[in-house]
Amino acid sequence: MKQRLAQLIAQTDLVVSEQQIDQLIGYVALLHKWNKAYNLTSVRDPHEMIVKHIMDSIVVSEHLEGDRFIDVGTGPGLPGIPLAIMNPDKFFTLLDSLGKRIRFIRQVIFELKITNVTPVQSRVEEFQPEMGFDGVLSRAFASMNDMVSWCHHLPTDTGCFMALKGQFDQQEVAELPEWCSVTEVKSLHVPELEGERHLVILTAKE
């Protein structure tokens, strides 16, 4: 599995250390193990997880600007855990309302010695951070309108929303609230993943 992950990473511009590869594979192993009892992801095969979960998350790494990020509706820690492994100098809050997911994330950060992740069990609308975030990440929301509406209180004045999407849908843009606009759409290349992937960056209008 290590070799497979290394081969996939070699098809990108990402620079990943041996320790980071070990941690990413360790995360897949834990996800596979816990998934049997807790049903954390519909992806059952660890080799598929490497593409659909690890690669799909870490390709966002080069687009992270700032120090503090929140992954909303993180599920079993996606994309937050892989991004935290890739960016040990940045801080990640992983938010989910389900206790079993947060317990899993706590176990991951304990076993893999990840020091830059704070798991929080809360509904997003009830979570009040002490300070805002440079980036609000999510791949869980059905629509960008839902994402910015539920998470509007989370970014700093200069922060942004980062939606991980499949196809880029103009209809979704048309449905955004007036106070919010799309500032950038980045096409992501995920080796061996079928279908399109996009990172949509949204900000509050001045």
C-alpha positions as CSV (number, residue, x, y, z in Angstrom):
1,M,0.0,0.0,0.0
2,K,2.9,2.4,0.8
3,Q,4.3,1.7,-2.7
4,R,0.9,2.4,-4.3
5,L,0.4,5.7,-2.4
6,A,4.0,6.8,-3.4
7,Q,3.3,6.0,-7.1
8,L,0.1,8.1,-7.0
9,I,1.8,11.0,-5.2
10,A,4.5,10.8,-7.9
11,Q,1.9,11.8,-10.5
12,T,1.3,15.1,-8.7
13,D,3.4,18.1,-7.6
14,L,3.1,17.2,-3.9
15,V,6.2,16.7,-1.8
16,V,5.5,14.1,0.9
17,S,8.0,12.7,3.4
18,E,8.4,9.1,4.4
19,Q,6.8,9.9,7.8
20,Q,3.8,11.5,6.2
21,I,3.3,8.5,3.9
22,D,3.5,6.2,7.0
23,Q,0.9,8.4,8.8
24,L,-1.4,8.4,5.7
25,I,-1.2,4.6,5.4
26,G,-1.7,4.3,9.2
27,Y,-4.9,6.4,8.8
28,V,-6.2,4.1,6.0
29,A,-5.5,1.0,8.2
30,L,-7.4,2.5,11.2
31,L,-10.3,3.5,8.9
32,H,-10.5,0.1,7.5
33,K,-10.4,-1.5,10.9
34,W,-13.0,0.7,12.5
35,N,-15.2,0.7,9.5
36,K,-16.2,-2.9,10.1
37,A,-17.9,-2.0,13.4
38,Y,-18.8,1.7,13.0
39,N,-19.6,2.0,9.3
40,L,-17.6,5.3,8.9
41,T,-17.4,5.2,5.1
42,S,-19.1,3.4,2.2
43,V,-15.6,2.7,0.7
44,R,-14.6,-0.8,2.0
45,D,-11.4,-1.5,0.1
46,P,-8.2,0.1,1.5
47,H,-6.8,0.4,-2.0
48,E,-9.9,2.4,-3.0
49,M,-9.6,4.5,0.1
50,I,-6.1,5.6,-1.0
51,V,-7.5,7.1,-4.1
52,K,-11.0,8.2,-3.0
53,H,-10.1,9.4,0.4
54,I,-6.3,10.1,0.7
55,M,-5.5,11.4,-2.8
56,D,-8.8,13.2,-3.1
57,S,-8.0,15.1,0.1
58,I,-4.3,15.8,-0.2
59,V,-4.5,17.4,-3.6
60,V,-6.2,20.4,-1.9
61,S,-3.0,20.9,0.2
62,E,-1.3,23.3,-2.1
63,H,-4.3,25.6,-2.1
64,L,-4.4,26.2,1.7
65,E,-3.6,29.8,2.5
66,G,-3.4,30.7,6.2
67,D,-2.9,28.8,9.4
68,R,-6.3,27.9,10.9
69,F,-8.8,25.7,9.1
70,I,-12.1,24.0,10.0
71,D,-13.4,20.9,8.3
72,V,-17.2,20.9,8.6
73,G,-19.1,17.7,8.5
74,T,-15.7,15.9,8.6
75,G,-17.2,12.4,8.9
76,P,-14.2,10.1,9.7
77,G,-11.8,13.0,9.2
78,L,-12.0,13.8,5.5
79,P,-10.3,15.9,4.2
80,G,-9.1,17.2,7.6
81,I,-6.9,14.3,8.8
82,P,-4.9,13.8,5.5
83,L,-4.5,17.7,5.2
84,A,-3.3,17.9,8.8
85,I,-0.7,15.2,8.1
86,M,0.4,17.1,5.0
87,N,0.6,20.5,6.8
88,P,2.0,19.9,10.3
89,D,2.5,23.7,10.7
90,K,-1.2,24.5,10.2
91,F,-4.0,23.9,12.7
92,F,-7.2,22.0,11.9
93,T,-10.5,21.8,13.8
94,L,-12.6,18.8,12.7
95,L,-16.3,19.2,13.3
96,D,-19.0,16.5,13.2
97,S,-22.2,16.0,15.1
98,L,-21.8,12.2,15.4
99,G,-20.0,10.9,18.5
100,K,-18.7,7.7,16.9
101,R,-16.9,9.7,14.2
102,I,-15.3,12.0,16.7
103,R,-14.2,9.0,18.9
104,F,-12.6,7.5,15.8
105,I,-10.8,10.8,15.0
106,R,-9.5,11.0,18.6
107,Q,-8.1,7.5,18.3
108,V,-6.4,8.4,15.0
109,I,-4.7,11.5,16.4
110,F,-3.6,9.5,19.5
111,E,-2.2,6.5,17.5
112,L,-0.6,8.5,14.7
113,K,0.7,11.2,17.1
114,I,-1.0,14.0,15.1
115,T,-0.6,17.2,17.2
116,N,-2.4,19.8,15.0
117,V,-6.0,18.5,15.0
118,T,-8.8,19.4,17.4
119,P,-11.9,17.2,17.1
120,V,-15.2,18.8,18.1
121,Q,-18.6,17.1,18.4
122,S,-21.2,19.7,17.6
123,R,-23.8,20.7,15.0
124,V,-22.2,23.4,12.9
125,E,-24.9,26.0,13.7
126,E,-24.3,25.6,17.4
127,F,-20.5,25.7,17.3
128,Q,-19.1,29.1,18.3
129,P,-15.3,29.3,17.9
130,E,-13.2,31.6,20.0
131,M,-11.7,33.0,16.8
132,G,-12.5,32.7,13.1
133,F,-10.8,30.5,10.6
134,D,-8.7,31.3,7.5
135,G,-10.4,28.5,5.6
136,V,-13.7,26.7,6.0
137,L,-13.4,23.3,4.3
138,S,-16.1,20.8,3.4
139,R,-16.8,18.0,1.1
140,A,-20.0,17.0,3.0
141,F,-22.5,19.6,1.9
142,A,-25.0,18.9,-0.8
143,S,-24.9,22.4,-2.1
144,M,-22.6,25.5,-1.7
145,N,-25.6,27.5,-0.6
146,D,-26.1,25.1,2.3
147,M,-22.4,25.3,3.2
148,V,-22.1,29.1,3.3
149,S,-25.5,29.5,5.0
150,W,-24.7,27.0,7.8
151,C,-21.0,28.1,8.2
152,H,-21.3,31.9,7.6
153,H,-20.1,32.6,11.2
154,L,-16.9,30.5,10.9
155,P,-14.4,32.4,8.7
156,T,-12.4,35.5,9.7
157,D,-13.1,38.7,7.8
158,T,-10.4,37.7,5.2
159,G,-11.2,34.0,5.4
160,C,-12.8,31.9,2.7
161,F,-15.0,28.9,2.1
162,M,-13.4,26.0,0.3
163,A,-16.0,23.5,-1.1
164,L,-14.7,20.2,-2.5
165,K,-17.0,19.3,-5.4
166,G,-17.3,16.9,-8.2
167,Q,-18.5,18.7,-11.2
168,F,-18.7,22.5,-11.0
169,D,-22.4,23.4,-11.2
170,Q,-23.4,26.9,-12.4
171,Q,-26.9,26.4,-11.0
172,E,-25.4,26.1,-7.5
173,V,-23.6,29.5,-8.0
174,A,-26.9,31.1,-9.1
175,E,-28.5,29.9,-5.8
176,L,-25.8,31.4,-3.5
177,P,-27.0,34.2,-1.1
178,E,-26.3,37.8,-2.1
179,W,-23.6,38.3,0.4
180,C,-21.4,35.5,-1.0
181,S,-19.6,35.0,-4.3
182,V,-17.3,32.5,-6.0
183,T,-13.8,34.0,-6.3
184,E,-12.0,31.0,-7.8
185,V,-12.6,27.5,-9.2
186,K,-9.7,25.2,-9.3
187,S,-9.8,22.0,-11.3
188,L,-8.1,19.2,-9.2
189,H,-6.2,16.3,-10.7
190,V,-6.6,13.2,-8.6
191,P,-4.6,10.3,-10.1
192,E,-6.8,7.2,-11.0
193,L,-10.1,8.9,-9.7
194,E,-12.9,8.7,-12.2
195,G,-14.9,11.9,-12.8
196,E,-14.2,15.5,-12.3
197,R,-13.0,17.2,-9.0
198,H,-13.1,20.9,-8.3
199,L,-12.2,23.1,-5.4
200,V,-14.6,26.1,-5.3
201,I,-13.4,29.1,-3.3
202,L,-16.1,31.5,-2.0
203,T,-15.8,34.7,0.0
204,A,-18.1,37.2,1.5
205,K,-18.5,40.3,-0.6
206,E,-16.9,43.5,0.8
